[in-house]
Amino acid sequence: MGRKDWTENLTHRDRLRVEFTTRKGGVIEIGLIQYEAEIEGQWKPLVRYDMAHGFFHRDILRPDGTQEKLEIRYTDLAEGLTTALEEIHRQWEFYRQAYEGRIRK
Amino acid sequence: MTLTREEMFKRNLALTKKRLLRALENPRVLQPIVPGAHVINLPQNDPELLRANLAMAMELAKRGDGRPIVMIPEVTERERWQEFREFIVGKRIVDVIPNEGGTCLDLIFEDETHVQLRALAWTNEEGEEQSFIDWILT
């Protein structure tokens, strides 16, 4: 079993960290899909999807280190991946603004 | 015209999504990506995004965090089909497992590799639209 990790650069200030778990060349698990934004000159993870703890879930990450966890139901890897990427597509600005708002509090 | 951050984000995310879903069907898609790399999309029919992405690659190269930069061209449906054909040539299928809704198939090969198929459609020699799942089952 192996892991492959890399960064998908979406803009100069937005990127996705991706990690797939592979076996015999095939992808068997989504290790990580994490949206990161450059905020105040530093890359910050804002939302993370992974299969740690035995289930696929989303963590919304806050500047104080706390996080909000939500399980995501899926029937196969493609559905799980699609759900994660579509949520990021819809919500990325909200995640960033919410994070920035919490920094200012 | 310069792309806005929002447009660049959404267009790149669409290309990334397409490629990651392809990687689940055909793991060879991941081969050019070295561990830890910065990946940048090279779109086929979007010169505006292509220019923006090349500028982003140059900026990454200048910033020099030491990680390799890998630029991946967008793959058309025809190339995608060709890629899949090359992958399965010579492989013996030992099992075909449909999901509950019949929208997805797992092909299990004798060498214990497997491929997941979803809504892969093409036009046959008579010009009829067919889905990959129909073709496998007939």
gemmi code that builds the backbone of each chain (N, CA, C; Angstrom):
import gemmi

chains = {
    "A": [
        ("MET", (0.844, -1.194, 0.000), (0.000, 0.000, 0.000), (0.886, 1.253, 0.000)),
        ("GLY", (0.533, 2.220, -0.830), (1.346, 3.436, -0.895), (0.491, 4.686, -0.799)),
        ("ARG", (1.160, 5.812, -0.707), (0.446, 7.088, -0.661), (1.052, 8.017, -1.688)),
        ("LYS", (0.202, 8.787, -2.318), (0.676, 9.779, -3.279), (0.081, 11.111, -2.865)),
        ("ASP", (0.918, 12.102, -2.658), (0.392, 13.401, -2.233), (0.978, 14.510, -3.095)),
        ("TRP", (0.192, 15.504, -3.350), (0.634, 16.636, -4.159), (-0.285, 17.821, -3.903)),
        ("THR", (0.024, 18.960, -4.557), (-0.777, 20.173, -4.391), (-1.331, 20.604, -5.743)),
        ("GLU", (-2.630, 20.819, -5.806), (-3.276, 21.360, -7.007), (-3.355, 22.872, -6.834)),
        ("ASN", (-2.657, 23.608, -7.668), (-2.643, 25.072, -7.553), (-3.798, 25.655, -8.365)),
        ("LEU", (-4.727, 26.302, -7.683), (-5.951, 26.791, -8.356), (-5.845, 28.274, -8.707)),
        ("THR", (-5.284, 29.077, -7.813), (-4.971, 30.490, -8.091), (-3.662, 30.772, -7.355)),
        ("HIS", (-3.217, 32.012, -7.418), (-1.982, 32.368, -6.699), (-2.184, 32.262, -5.180)),
        ("ARG", (-3.447, 32.284, -4.743), (-3.708, 32.306, -3.297), (-4.638, 31.187, -2.820)),
        ("ASP", (-4.901, 30.215, -3.712), (-5.797, 29.096, -3.348), (-5.225, 27.796, -3.901)),
        ("ARG", (-5.285, 26.764, -3.107), (-4.778, 25.477, -3.583), (-5.471, 24.330, -2.848)),
        ("LEU", (-5.365, 23.133, -3.435), (-5.880, 21.918, -2.794), (-4.701, 21.010, -2.509)),
        ("ARG", (-4.645, 20.470, -1.306), (-3.692, 19.383, -1.056), (-4.441, 18.081, -1.265)),
        ("VAL", (-3.860, 17.181, -2.012), (-4.519, 15.915, -2.333), (-3.612, 14.765, -1.920)),
        ("GLU", (-4.225, 13.760, -1.325), (-3.460, 12.554, -0.998), (-4.351, 11.354, -1.294)),
        ("PHE", (-3.861, 10.449, -2.135), (-4.583, 9.213, -2.442), (-3.795, 8.033, -1.877)),
        ("THR", (-4.502, 7.064, -1.335), (-3.863, 5.812, -0.926), (-4.016, 4.830, -2.076)),
        ("THR", (-2.919, 4.194, -2.448), (-2.954, 3.282, -3.598), (-2.529, 1.874, -3.190)),
        ("ARG", (-3.057, 0.890, -3.926), (-2.601, -0.495, -3.758), (-2.540, -1.134, -5.140)),
        ("LYS", (-1.414, -1.731, -5.445), (-1.187, -2.329, -6.771), (-1.534, -1.336, -7.876)),
        ("GLY", (-1.175, -0.083, -7.652), (-1.360, 0.947, -8.676), (-2.734, 1.588, -8.676)),
        ("GLY", (-3.727, 0.966, -8.024), (-5.084, 1.512, -8.033), (-5.356, 2.366, -6.799)),
        ("VAL", (-6.236, 3.354, -6.947), (-6.581, 4.207, -5.806), (-7.623, 3.473, -4.959)),
        ("ILE", (-7.334, 3.289, -3.666), (-8.282, 2.579, -2.805), (-8.880, 3.480, -1.723)),
        ("GLU", (-8.307, 4.662, -1.539), (-8.801, 5.538, -0.470), (-8.442, 6.992, -0.768)),
        ("ILE", (-9.366, 7.896, -0.404), (-9.047, 9.325, -0.480), (-8.396, 9.685, 0.849)),
        ("GLY", (-7.071, 9.828, 0.822), (-6.345, 10.138, 2.054), (-6.629, 11.554, 2.527)),
        ("LEU", (-6.746, 12.475, 1.573), (-6.944, 13.878, 1.943), (-7.344, 14.718, 0.739)),
        ("ILE", (-8.342, 15.561, 0.922), (-8.632, 16.671, 0.003), (-8.733, 17.884, 0.927)),
        ("GLN", (-7.808, 18.802, 0.835), (-7.781, 19.934, 1.768), (-7.671, 21.255, 1.012)),
        ("TYR", (-8.641, 22.127, 1.236), (-8.581, 23.458, 0.619), (-7.761, 24.375, 1.519)),
        ("GLU", (-6.748, 25.017, 0.926), (-5.886, 25.936, 1.659), (-5.882, 27.295, 0.955)),
        ("ALA", (-5.859, 28.363, 1.734), (-5.801, 29.713, 1.159), (-4.662, 30.481, 1.816)),
        ("GLU", (-4.089, 31.388, 1.043), (-3.042, 32.236, 1.609), (-3.723, 33.409, 2.315)),
        ("ILE", (-3.562, 33.454, 3.622), (-4.194, 34.494, 4.433), (-3.107, 35.169, 5.263)),
        ("GLU", (-3.044, 36.470, 5.141), (-2.015, 37.253, 5.834), (-0.613, 36.667, 5.610)),
        ("GLY", (-0.363, 36.291, 4.354), (0.976, 35.826, 3.967), (1.318, 34.398, 4.326)),
        ("GLN", (0.334, 33.657, 4.887), (0.620, 32.265, 5.252), (-0.459, 31.346, 4.691)),
        ("TRP", (-0.046, 30.130, 4.285), (-1.023, 29.155, 3.792), (-1.748, 28.521, 4.972)),
        ("LYS", (-3.081, 28.619, 4.950), (-3.897, 28.080, 6.042), (-4.854, 27.014, 5.501)),
        ("PRO", (-4.942, 25.842, 6.176), (-5.954, 24.851, 5.785), (-7.326, 25.296, 6.293)),
        ("LEU", (-8.306, 25.366, 5.411), (-9.628, 25.868, 5.814), (-10.666, 24.757, 5.934)),
        ("VAL", (-10.587, 23.782, 5.040), (-11.530, 22.655, 5.119), (-10.820, 21.404, 4.611)),
        ("ARG", (-11.124, 20.287, 5.285), (-10.405, 19.045, 4.985), (-11.408, 17.907, 4.857)),
        ("TYR", (-11.226, 17.084, 3.847), (-12.036, 15.863, 3.680), (-11.076, 14.686, 3.749)),
        ("ASP", (-11.390, 13.703, 4.587), (-10.528, 12.518, 4.611), (-11.283, 11.321, 5.166)),
        ("MET", (-10.595, 10.180, 5.131), (-11.212, 8.927, 5.578), (-10.589, 8.444, 6.876)),
        ("ALA", (-9.926, 9.340, 7.598), (-9.366, 8.957, 8.905), (-10.520, 8.622, 9.849)),
        ("HIS", (-10.276, 7.853, 10.885), (-11.274, 7.410, 11.872), (-12.307, 6.458, 11.255)),
        ("GLY", (-12.009, 5.910, 10.074), (-12.861, 4.871, 9.490), (-14.082, 5.345, 8.738)),
        ("PHE", (-14.251, 6.637, 8.573), (-15.390, 7.112, 7.776), (-15.002, 8.389, 7.032)),
        ("PHE", (-15.671, 8.639, 5.930), (-15.367, 9.826, 5.134), (-16.045, 11.016, 5.795)),
        ("HIS", (-15.276, 12.078, 6.037), (-15.862, 13.222, 6.729), (-15.201, 14.527, 6.326)),
        ("ARG", (-15.873, 15.603, 6.697), (-15.369, 16.943, 6.432), (-15.064, 17.629, 7.759)),
        ("ASP", (-13.909, 18.273, 7.834), (-13.565, 19.095, 9.004), (-13.442, 20.538, 8.550)),
        ("ILE", (-14.215, 21.426, 9.137), (-13.999, 22.857, 8.912), (-13.036, 23.315, 9.995)),
        ("LEU", (-11.913, 23.903, 9.584), (-10.834, 24.221, 10.519), (-10.882, 25.695, 10.903)),
        ("ARG", (-10.709, 25.956, 12.185), (-10.762, 27.348, 12.679), (-9.366, 27.818, 13.100)),
        ("PRO", (-9.161, 29.135, 13.111), (-7.820, 29.659, 13.468), (-7.358, 29.249, 14.863)),
        ("ASP", (-8.314, 29.002, 15.805), (-7.904, 28.641, 17.175), (-7.576, 27.151, 17.301)),
        ("GLY", (-7.605, 26.418, 16.170), (-7.235, 25.002, 16.202), (-8.415, 24.061, 16.391)),
        ("THR", (-9.595, 24.595, 16.728), (-10.773, 23.730, 16.854), (-11.302, 23.412, 15.457)),
        ("GLN", (-12.150, 22.412, 15.388), (-12.713, 22.025, 14.098), (-14.130, 21.490, 14.243)),
        ("GLU", (-14.861, 21.583, 13.145), (-16.258, 21.117, 13.128), (-16.303, 19.923, 12.183)),
        ("LYS", (-16.694, 18.755, 12.701), (-16.636, 17.516, 11.921), (-18.029, 17.107, 11.445)),
        ("LEU", (-18.120, 16.643, 10.209), (-19.397, 16.165, 9.668), (-19.153, 14.935, 8.802)),
        ("GLU", (-19.873, 13.846, 9.081), (-19.725, 12.638, 8.267), (-20.356, 12.842, 6.898)),
        ("ILE", (-19.727, 12.287, 5.880), (-20.272, 12.370, 4.522), (-20.537, 10.954, 4.027)),
        ("ARG", (-21.800, 10.703, 3.663), (-22.150, 9.369, 3.169), (-21.801, 9.275, 1.681)),
        ("TYR", (-21.298, 8.112, 1.291), (-20.943, 7.924, -0.122), (-21.025, 6.444, -0.449)),
        ("THR", (-21.252, 6.140, -1.729), (-21.343, 4.738, -2.125), (-20.046, 4.247, -2.759)),
        ("ASP", (-19.274, 5.169, -3.337), (-17.989, 4.768, -3.915), (-17.046, 5.974, -3.886)),
        ("LEU", (-15.796, 5.738, -4.200), (-14.790, 6.804, -4.113), (-15.136, 7.988, -5.010)),
        ("ALA", (-15.654, 7.690, -6.205), (-15.962, 8.775, -7.146), (-17.046, 9.689, -6.575)),
        ("GLU", (-18.042, 9.094, -5.923), (-19.112, 9.911, -5.335), (-18.569, 10.752, -4.177)),
        ("GLY", (-17.718, 10.142, -3.353), (-17.124, 10.884, -2.240), (-16.275, 12.043, -2.728)),
        ("LEU", (-15.464, 11.764, -3.741), (-14.593, 12.802, -4.304), (-15.430, 13.925, -4.926)),
        ("THR", (-16.466, 13.549, -5.663), (-17.333, 14.542, -6.306), (-18.005, 15.420, -5.258)),
        ("THR", (-18.509, 14.808, -4.189), (-19.158, 15.575, -3.114), (-18.190, 16.604, -2.531)),
        ("ALA", (-16.968, 16.159, -2.234), (-15.979, 17.062, -1.629), (-15.665, 18.234, -2.563)),
        ("LEU", (-15.412, 17.933, -3.830), (-14.996, 18.994, -4.755), (-16.151, 19.938, -5.080)),
        ("GLU", (-17.373, 19.399, -5.119), (-18.520, 20.285, -5.388), (-18.798, 21.199, -4.195)),
        ("GLU", (-18.602, 20.684, -2.987), (-18.768, 21.543, -1.798), (-17.735, 22.659, -1.794)),
        ("ILE", (-16.505, 22.311, -2.133), (-15.446, 23.333, -2.185), (-15.785, 24.366, -3.263)),
        ("HIS", (-16.280, 23.893, -4.400), (-16.665, 24.793, -5.498), (-17.733, 25.795, -5.043)),
        ("ARG", (-18.705, 25.317, -4.263), (-19.801, 26.192, -3.811), (-19.389, 27.090, -2.646)),
        ("GLN", (-18.540, 26.577, -1.764), (-18.358, 27.211, -0.460), (-16.995, 27.843, -0.208)),
        ("TRP", (-16.082, 27.766, -1.185), (-14.700, 28.165, -0.888), (-14.601, 29.598, -0.377)),
        ("GLU", (-15.382, 30.499, -0.933), (-15.299, 31.894, -0.494), (-15.858, 32.048, 0.924)),
        ("PHE", (-16.924, 31.292, 1.186), (-17.508, 31.322, 2.530), (-16.491, 30.813, 3.568)),
        ("TYR", (-15.827, 29.687, 3.253), (-14.840, 29.142, 4.192), (-13.740, 30.172, 4.471)),
        ("ARG", (-13.286, 30.844, 3.405), (-12.190, 31.805, 3.556), (-12.649, 33.022, 4.365)),
        ("GLN", (-13.830, 33.539, 4.010), (-14.309, 34.735, 4.725), (-14.579, 34.424, 6.198)),
        ("ALA", (-15.133, 33.223, 6.464), (-15.419, 32.843, 7.851), (-14.119, 32.744, 8.650)),
        ("TYR", (-13.099, 32.152, 8.039), (-11.807, 32.008, 8.709), (-11.202, 33.376, 8.992)),
        ("GLU", (-11.233, 34.253, 7.971), (-10.670, 35.598, 8.144), (-11.436, 36.377, 9.217)),
        ("GLY", (-12.756, 36.190, 9.229), (-13.580, 36.855, 10.237), (-13.216, 36.410, 11.642)),
        ("ARG", (-12.921, 35.118, 11.805), (-12.565, 34.599, 13.141), (-11.197, 35.109, 13.580)),
        ("ILE", (-10.291, 35.322, 12.628), (-8.968, 35.862, 12.979), (-9.130, 37.256, 13.571)),
        ("ARG", (-10.058, 38.041, 12.993), (-10.201, 39.447, 13.404), (-10.897, 39.587, 14.757)),
        ("LYS", (-11.611, 38.533, 15.189), (-12.365, 38.646, 16.455), (-11.426, 38.745, 17.657)),
    ],
    "B": [
        ("MET", (-8.072, 40.584, -21.230), (-8.760, 40.636, -19.942), (-8.072, 39.693, -18.947)),
        ("THR", (-7.967, 40.135, -17.720), (-7.347, 39.289, -16.699), (-8.428, 38.517, -15.964)),
        ("LEU", (-8.148, 37.256, -15.740), (-9.109, 36.429, -14.999), (-9.241, 36.914, -13.563)),
        ("THR", (-10.454, 36.887, -13.047), (-10.614, 37.179, -11.622), (-10.183, 35.942, -10.832)),
        ("ARG", (-9.942, 36.141, -9.560), (-9.570, 35.012, -8.689), (-10.673, 33.941, -8.716)),
        ("GLU", (-11.927, 34.397, -8.679), (-13.058, 33.466, -8.661), (-13.135, 32.637, -9.948)),
        ("GLU", (-12.959, 33.301, -11.091), (-13.019, 32.577, -12.372), (-11.877, 31.569, -12.481)),
        ("MET", (-10.695, 32.005, -12.089), (-9.527, 31.126, -12.168), (-9.708, 29.917, -11.252)),
        ("PHE", (-10.222, 30.168, -10.047), (-10.464, 29.095, -9.074), (-11.427, 28.069, -9.663)),
        ("LYS", (-12.567, 28.570, -10.167), (-13.613, 27.646, -10.622), (-13.203, 26.883, -11.877)),
        ("ARG", (-12.522, 27.557, -12.806), (-12.115, 26.849, -14.025), (-11.038, 25.811, -13.721)),
        ("ASN", (-10.092, 26.156, -12.853), (-9.057, 25.179, -12.492), (-9.635, 24.025, -11.684)),
        ("LEU", (-10.582, 24.343, -10.789), (-11.172, 23.268, -9.980), (-11.925, 22.280, -10.881)),
        ("ALA", (-12.587, 22.784, -11.931), (-13.305, 21.903, -12.857), (-12.323, 20.962, -13.568)),
        ("LEU", (-11.170, 21.486, -13.976), (-10.163, 20.641, -14.644), (-9.586, 19.617, -13.666)),
        ("THR", (-9.332, 20.070, -12.449), (-8.781, 19.169, -11.426), (-9.765, 18.045, -11.111)),
        ("LYS", (-11.035, 18.419, -10.972), (-12.065, 17.410, -10.663), (-12.113, 16.337, -11.761)),
        ("LYS", (-12.099, 16.789, -13.002), (-12.152, 15.851, -14.124), (-10.948, 14.899, -14.070)),
        ("ARG", (-9.784, 15.447, -13.785), (-8.561, 14.618, -13.761), (-8.546, 13.665, -12.575)),
        ("LEU", (-8.994, 14.119, -11.396), (-8.983, 13.238, -10.221), (-9.974, 12.089, -10.400)),
        ("LEU", (-11.136, 12.375, -11.005), (-12.098, 11.299, -11.261), (-11.515, 10.300, -12.265)),
        ("ARG", (-10.778, 10.807, -13.239), (-10.120, 9.912, -14.201), (-9.090, 9.044, -13.497)),
        ("ALA", (-8.419, 9.602, -12.514), (-7.378, 8.849, -11.797), (-7.978, 7.653, -11.052)),
        ("LEU", (-9.247, 7.786, -10.634), (-9.893, 6.648, -9.962), (-10.159, 5.532, -10.975)),
        ("GLU", (-10.470, 5.912, -12.215), (-10.728, 4.916, -13.260), (-9.420, 4.342, -13.789)),
        ("ASN", (-8.430, 5.203, -13.948), (-7.170, 4.790, -14.541), (-6.001, 5.382, -13.747)),
        ("PRO", (-5.406, 4.576, -12.859), (-4.356, 5.085, -11.978), (-3.135, 5.620, -12.725)),
        ("ARG", (-2.988, 5.267, -14.003), (-1.827, 5.776, -14.750), (-1.855, 7.297, -14.877)),
        ("VAL", (-3.036, 7.874, -14.673), (-3.167, 9.337, -14.708), (-2.250, 9.977, -13.658)),
        ("LEU", (-2.005, 9.248, -12.572), (-1.193, 9.796, -11.473), (0.310, 9.675, -11.731)),
        ("GLN", (0.681, 8.891, -12.735), (2.107, 8.603, -12.933), (2.998, 9.840, -13.082)),
        ("PRO", (2.568, 10.873, -13.832), (3.479, 12.019, -13.989), (3.662, 12.841, -12.713)),
        ("ILE", (2.817, 12.610, -11.705), (2.863, 13.440, -10.498), (3.870, 12.844, -9.509)),
        ("VAL", (4.965, 13.555, -9.321), (5.954, 13.089, -8.356), (5.491, 13.515, -6.956)),
        ("PRO", (5.866, 12.749, -5.916), (5.392, 13.067, -4.567), (5.717, 14.505, -4.148)),
        ("GLY", (4.727, 15.159, -3.594), (4.917, 16.519, -3.087), (4.872, 17.613, -4.140)),
        ("ALA", (4.595, 17.240, -5.377), (4.680, 18.217, -6.479), (3.601, 19.299, -6.398)),
        ("HIS", (3.911, 20.441, -7.008), (2.902, 21.454, -7.324), (2.347, 21.085, -8.697)),
        ("VAL", (1.054, 20.859, -8.794), (0.452, 20.514, -10.091), (-0.275, 21.728, -10.646)),
        ("ILE", (-0.058, 21.970, -11.942), (-0.710, 23.095, -12.619), (-1.384, 22.578, -13.887)),
        ("ASN", (-2.646, 22.964, -14.063), (-3.404, 22.520, -15.235), (-3.004, 23.294, -16.479)),
        ("LEU", (-2.942, 22.580, -17.609), (-2.767, 23.233, -18.912), (-4.033, 22.973, -19.725)),
        ("PRO", (-4.981, 23.914, -19.730), (-6.242, 23.685, -20.450), (-6.031, 23.681, -21.960)),
        ("GLN", (-6.893, 22.922, -22.676), (-6.746, 22.825, -24.136), (-7.424, 23.981, -24.869)),
        ("ASN", (-8.598, 24.402, -24.378), (-9.381, 25.384, -25.136), (-9.716, 26.624, -24.316)),
        ("ASP", (-8.820, 27.031, -23.466), (-9.060, 28.194, -22.620), (-7.756, 29.002, -22.527)),
        ("PRO", (-7.444, 29.782, -23.590), (-6.161, 30.498, -23.613), (-5.980, 31.457, -22.445)),
        ("GLU", (-7.091, 32.018, -21.969), (-7.027, 32.955, -20.845), (-6.518, 32.249, -19.578)),
        ("LEU", (-7.092, 31.083, -19.322), (-6.669, 30.316, -18.144), (-5.253, 29.773, -18.346)),
        ("LEU", (-4.947, 29.369, -19.569), (-3.600, 28.862, -19.853), (-2.550, 29.928, -19.525)),
        ("ARG", (-2.809, 31.169, -19.958), (-1.868, 32.261, -19.671), (-1.728, 32.474, -18.157)),
        ("ALA", (-2.870, 32.477, -17.483), (-2.855, 32.705, -16.025), (-2.104, 31.582, -15.313)),
        ("ASN", (-2.294, 30.345, -15.774), (-1.643, 29.211, -15.121), (-0.134, 29.194, -15.382)),
        ("LEU", (0.253, 29.606, -16.593), (1.696, 29.672, -16.879), (2.356, 30.750, -16.009)),
        ("ALA", (1.631, 31.860, -15.813), (2.162, 32.913, -14.935), (2.287, 32.395, -13.508)),
        ("MET", (1.308, 31.587, -13.100), (1.344, 31.013, -11.748), (2.548, 30.059, -11.612)),
        ("ALA", (2.815, 29.276, -12.665), (3.959, 28.353, -12.643), (5.263, 29.133, -12.521)),
        ("MET", (5.345, 30.253, -13.253), (6.567, 31.072, -13.181), (6.751, 31.642, -11.778)),
        ("GLU", (5.653, 32.078, -11.191), (5.731, 32.637, -9.836), (6.185, 31.570, -8.837)),
        ("LEU", (5.623, 30.364, -8.995), (6.018, 29.258, -8.109), (7.496, 28.934, -8.270)),
        ("ALA", (7.942, 28.936, -9.523), (9.358, 28.624, -9.797), (10.265, 29.684, -9.155)),
        ("LYS", (9.851, 30.952, -9.238), (10.670, 32.035, -8.670), (10.699, 31.963, -7.146)),
        ("ARG", (9.506, 31.628, -6.578), (9.402, 31.590, -5.117), (10.315, 30.502, -4.557)),
        ("GLY", (10.480, 29.418, -5.340), (11.458, 28.393, -5.040), (11.318, 27.714, -3.696)),
        ("ASP", (10.160, 27.049, -3.456), (10.071, 26.298, -2.206), (10.676, 24.901, -2.367)),
        ("GLY", (11.303, 24.677, -3.518), (12.055, 23.433, -3.715), (11.230, 22.261, -4.219)),
        ("ARG", (9.913, 22.420, -4.214), (9.091, 21.299, -4.667), (8.966, 21.332, -6.185)),
        ("PRO", (8.957, 20.149, -6.821), (8.852, 20.126, -8.282), (7.512, 20.674, -8.770)),
        ("ILE", (7.525, 21.272, -9.953), (6.298, 21.787, -10.566), (5.972, 20.881, -11.744)),
        ("VAL", (4.765, 20.322, -11.725), (4.345, 19.423, -12.801), (3.158, 20.060, -13.519)),
        ("MET", (3.290, 20.255, -14.832), (2.188, 20.838, -15.596), (1.494, 19.722, -16.373)),
        ("ILE", (0.180, 19.613, -16.189), (-0.551, 18.487, -16.785), (-1.572, 18.994, -17.795)),
        ("PRO", (-1.415, 18.601, -19.073), (-2.375, 19.042, -20.092), (-3.741, 18.412, -19.883)),
        ("GLU", (-4.770, 19.167, -20.198), (-6.136, 18.639, -20.153), (-6.260, 17.518, -21.192)),
        ("VAL", (-7.017, 16.487, -20.848), (-7.196, 15.350, -21.756), (-8.600, 15.404, -22.344)),
        ("THR", (-8.707, 15.268, -23.674), (-10.028, 15.290, -24.312), (-10.713, 13.935, -24.108)),
        ("GLU", (-12.009, 13.876, -24.413), (-12.749, 12.622, -24.262), (-12.152, 11.531, -25.152)),
        ("ARG", (-11.749, 11.916, -26.379), (-11.161, 10.929, -27.299), (-9.860, 10.359, -26.715)),
        ("GLU", (-9.019, 11.244, -26.193), (-7.751, 10.798, -25.610), (-8.000, 9.943, -24.364)),
        ("ARG", (-9.061, 10.315, -23.661), (-9.404, 9.584, -22.441), (-9.807, 8.146, -22.778)),
        ("TRP", (-10.591, 8.029, -23.845), (-11.042, 6.710, -24.300), (-9.847, 5.872, -24.749)),
        ("GLN", (-8.951, 6.494, -25.502), (-7.751, 5.816, -25.985), (-6.903, 5.321, -24.811)),
        ("GLU", (-6.789, 6.195, -23.820), (-6.009, 5.874, -22.618), (-6.594, 4.649, -21.917)),
        ("PHE", (-7.917, 4.611, -21.816), (-8.576, 3.492, -21.149), (-8.385, 2.194, -21.938)),
        ("ARG", (-8.507, 2.301, -23.270), (-8.321, 1.118, -24.106), (-6.925, 0.544, -23.915)),
        ("GLU", (-5.939, 1.436, -23.891), (-4.558, 0.973, -23.707), (-4.378, 0.287, -22.349)),
        ("PHE", (-5.080, 0.812, -21.357), (-4.948, 0.262, -20.000), (-5.494, -1.171, -19.911)),
        ("ILE", (-6.629, -1.424, -20.602), (-7.258, -2.738, -20.401), (-6.786, -3.793, -21.409)),
        ("VAL", (-6.033, -3.377, -22.436), (-5.558, -4.354, -23.433), (-4.751, -5.455, -22.733)),
        ("GLY", (-5.104, -6.702, -23.031), (-4.356, -7.837, -22.491), (-4.727, -8.212, -21.073)),
        ("LYS", (-5.664, -7.460, -20.454), (-6.046, -7.809, -19.083), (-7.269, -8.724, -19.105)),
        ("ARG", (-7.263, -9.743, -18.280), (-8.404, -10.647, -18.197), (-9.325, -10.212, -17.054)),
        ("ILE", (-10.596, -9.969, -17.417), (-11.570, -9.552, -16.398), (-12.092, -10.802, -15.685)),
        ("VAL", (-12.013, -10.808, -14.358), (-12.508, -11.978, -13.615), (-13.836, -11.679, -12.912)),
        ("ASP", (-14.190, -10.399, -12.773), (-15.471, -10.079, -12.138), (-15.923, -8.680, -12.544)),
        ("VAL", (-17.233, -8.506, -12.631), (-17.814, -7.188, -12.917), (-18.868, -6.932, -11.846)),
        ("ILE", (-18.679, -5.894, -11.064), (-19.584, -5.643, -9.933), (-20.285, -4.299, -10.124)),
        ("PRO", (-21.615, -4.325, -10.450), (-22.336, -3.046, -10.556), (-22.695, -2.514, -9.178)),
        ("ASN", (-22.823, -1.191, -9.042), (-23.292, -0.653, -7.767), (-24.818, -0.769, -7.715)),
        ("GLU", (-25.412, -0.340, -6.619), (-26.853, -0.556, -6.429), (-27.701, 0.143, -7.475)),
        ("GLY", (-27.326, 1.347, -7.835), (-28.125, 2.092, -8.803), (-27.829, 1.739, -10.248)),
        ("GLY", (-26.840, 0.889, -10.484), (-26.474, 0.519, -11.843), (-25.765, 1.632, -12.603)),
        ("THR", (-25.262, 2.630, -11.887), (-24.608, 3.764, -12.551), (-23.091, 3.616, -12.553)),
        ("CYS", (-22.614, 2.554, -11.968), (-21.169, 2.429, -11.785), (-20.791, 0.949, -11.787)),
        ("LEU", (-19.652, 0.638, -12.361), (-19.181, -0.746, -12.402), (-17.745, -0.830, -11.914)),
        ("ASP", (-17.461, -1.873, -11.174), (-16.073, -2.183, -10.844), (-15.646, -3.364, -11.705)),
        ("LEU", (-14.616, -3.189, -12.490), (-14.053, -4.308, -13.251), (-12.862, -4.846, -12.469)),
        ("ILE", (-12.911, -6.138, -12.164), (-11.812, -6.744, -11.408), (-10.999, -7.594, -12.393)),
        ("PHE", (-9.698, -7.367, -12.437), (-8.842, -8.097, -13.372), (-8.109, -9.223, -12.659)),
        ("GLU", (-7.602, -10.148, -13.487), (-6.919, -11.323, -12.945), (-5.705, -10.933, -12.101)),
        ("ASP", (-5.045, -9.832, -12.456), (-3.856, -9.427, -11.694), (-4.236, -8.636, -10.433)),
        ("GLU", (-5.539, -8.678, -10.081), (-6.091, -8.048, -8.867), (-6.134, -6.520, -8.944)),
        ("THR", (-5.821, -5.942, -10.090), (-6.081, -4.514, -10.247), (-7.574, -4.369, -10.552)),
        ("HIS", (-8.100, -3.178, -10.383), (-9.501, -2.970, -10.736), (-9.710, -1.562, -11.254)),
        ("VAL", (-10.787, -1.421, -11.997), (-11.101, -0.129, -12.593), (-12.557, 0.166, -12.318)),
        ("GLN", (-12.842, 1.397, -11.949), (-14.223, 1.797, -11.692), (-14.717, 2.615, -12.888)),
        ("LEU", (-15.848, 2.251, -13.407), (-16.396, 2.957, -14.571), (-17.649, 3.721, -14.183)),
        ("ARG", (-17.725, 4.949, -14.630), (-18.922, 5.761, -14.379), (-19.230, 6.559, -15.622)),
        ("ALA", (-20.412, 6.459, -16.097), (-20.934, 7.340, -17.140), (-19.915, 7.693, -18.220)),
        ("LEU", (-19.232, 6.681, -18.697), (-18.279, 6.912, -19.773), (-19.021, 6.637, -21.077)),
        ("ALA", (-19.291, 7.644, -21.877), (-20.129, 7.463, -23.062), (-19.326, 7.698, -24.342)),
        ("TRP", (-19.755, 7.051, -25.427), (-19.105, 7.306, -26.717), (-20.114, 7.014, -27.815)),
        ("THR", (-19.754, 7.322, -29.057), (-20.625, 7.063, -30.206), (-20.081, 5.865, -30.962)),
        ("ASN", (-20.956, 4.872, -31.237), (-20.467, 3.674, -31.921), (-20.376, 3.901, -33.427)),
        ("GLU", (-20.020, 2.837, -34.200), (-19.793, 2.997, -35.647), (-21.051, 3.403, -36.395)),
        ("GLU", (-22.231, 3.076, -35.831), (-23.495, 3.472, -36.475), (-23.924, 4.883, -36.049)),
        ("GLY", (-23.099, 5.538, -35.303), (-23.422, 6.897, -34.877), (-24.374, 6.952, -33.696)),
        ("GLU", (-24.586, 5.788, -33.017), (-25.492, 5.783, -31.865), (-24.709, 6.063, -30.584)),
        ("GLU", (-25.354, 6.830, -29.699), (-24.752, 7.090, -28.388), (-24.839, 5.820, -27.543)),
        ("GLN", (-23.751, 5.413, -26.945), (-23.780, 4.264, -26.043), (-23.017, 4.605, -24.783)),
        ("SER", (-23.434, 3.989, -23.721), (-22.661, 4.207, -22.499), (-21.727, 3.029, -22.327)),
        ("PHE", (-20.653, 3.278, -21.621), (-19.671, 2.215, -21.433), (-20.277, 1.036, -20.681)),
        ("ILE", (-21.146, 1.354, -19.731), (-21.737, 0.285, -18.918), (-22.576, -0.630, -19.811)),
        ("ASP", (-23.363, -0.053, -20.750), (-24.143, -0.881, -21.678), (-23.215, -1.803, -22.469)),
        ("TRP", (-22.122, -1.250, -22.923), (-21.201, -2.022, -23.766), (-20.634, -3.208, -22.994)),
        ("ILE", (-20.256, -2.956, -21.761), (-19.679, -4.043, -20.950), (-20.700, -5.152, -20.724)),
        ("LEU", (-21.956, -4.767, -20.448), (-22.952, -5.773, -20.105), (-23.436, -6.553, -21.327)),
        ("THR", (-23.327, -6.018, -22.519), (-23.749, -6.757, -23.709), (-22.535, -7.416, -24.316)),
    ],
}
model = gemmi.Model(1)
for chain_id, residues in chains.items():
    chain = gemmi.Chain(chain_id)
    for i, (resn, *xyz) in enumerate(residues, 1):
        res = gemmi.Residue()
        res.name, res.seqid = resn, gemmi.SeqId(i, " ")
        for name, pos in zip(("N", "CA", "C"), xyz):
            atom = gemmi.Atom()
            atom.name, atom.element = name, gemmi.Element(name[0])
            atom.pos, atom.b_iso = gemmi.Position(*pos), 0.0
            res.add_atom(atom)
        chain.add_residue(res)
    model.add_chain(chain)
structure = gemmi.Structure()
structure.add_model(model)
structure.setup_entities()
